[in-house]
Amino acid sequence: MSHSPADAPSFDLQAHSTYSDGELSPAQTVRAAAAAGVELFALTDHDSVDGVAEAAEMARHVGIRLVPAVEISALDRVCHDLHIAGYLIDPDDAALGAQLERSRGDRALRSERMIEALKRGGWAVDHGPLDARQAAGAALGRPHLAQAVLSHPDNTERLAQEQLTNPSSFLEAYLIDGKPAYVERGAPPVANVLDVIHGAGGVAVWAHPFWDVDSDAEVVAAIERFAEMGLDGVEVFYLTHTRAQVDLLAQCCAELGLITTGSADFHGPSHRIFNRFRAFKTYGHVANLGPIAG
């Protein structure tokens, strides 16, 4: 795995393991982070804290600081599937655990409905890996559905015709908002997610706002509205955020007194986009990590 430039940030506060849609185990993910020069790290699996203990043990072993964290899906009028990261949470908090269980149940139901939509669209689905994940208690996300289509031999000719060569390209063509097999989540509203994170002793941060919302004005308006609900910060520095977007987010957070975090959203070395730690830029801004910095 390639190392990041020496001048890249030494923190990386969003990453995913096999407990959600990542490629590596929690321990392997921490090892990869340490090898890339990460000093302050967070494993933020979707709607799951099951990998935190394993990640924390490996973090102690390799000598980096791990922040217990989770990424929870939320509903809002600006976007049907926002992600709120909770940092410094107590993984054993009962209310948090109950919400994550509800969220995983919704994710499973949503996956079933998307599989049905894919089949109605003429795609064959390889159920073997999906059933294995569910049997192991692992989360089932859209990347796994995309891989289940790509790995089925009956789809080979059609995939070639549509030039869909990897799970990411298929996901973007069929499984995102507005595409044929997309199904909305039944996620809790943002205010509820903020309350759950705060109840678990955590700090709530809106992850990658410009990944989910295109309009500058809509992002700023949402940040202002979420801040009134109790949002603590924004993931300003992100792999796909442009300089202009980072400048806008940093200014907005400064005006509202919000903390600013960043990540390369690592999903694994084979991921088309999110495959390398510390691969995000601060564009001259200094991150204000608040209590996350320790």
Sequence and secondary structure as in RCSB ss.txt:
>XXXX:A:sequence
MSHSPADAPSFDLQAHSTYSDGELSPAQTVRAAAAAGVELFALTDHDSVDGVAEAAEMARHVGIRLVPAVEISAL
DRVCHDLHIAGYLIDPDDAALGAQLERSRGDRALRSERMIEALKRGGWAVDHGPLDARQAAGAALGRPHLAQAVL
SHPDNTERLAQEQLTNPSSFLEAYLIDGKPAYVERGAPPVANVLDVIHGAGGVAVWAHPFWDVDSDAEVVAAIER
FAEMGLDGVEVFYLTHTRAQVDLLAQCCAELGLITTGSADFHGPSHRIFNRFRAFKTYGHVANLGPIAG
>XXXX:A:secstr
     TTS SEE  B  TTTT SS HHHHHHHHHHTT SEEEE  BT  TTHHHHHHHHHHHT EEEEEEEEEEE
ETTEEEEEEEEES  TT HHHHHHHHHHHHHHHHHHHHHHHHHHHTT    HHHHHHHHHTT    HHHHHHHHH
T GGGHHHHHHTT  SHHHHHHHHSSTTSTT       BHHHHHHHHHHTT EEEE  HHHH   HHHHHHHHHH
HHHHT  EEEEEETT  HHHHHHHHHHHHHHT EEEEE  B  TT SSS STT    TT     GGGG 
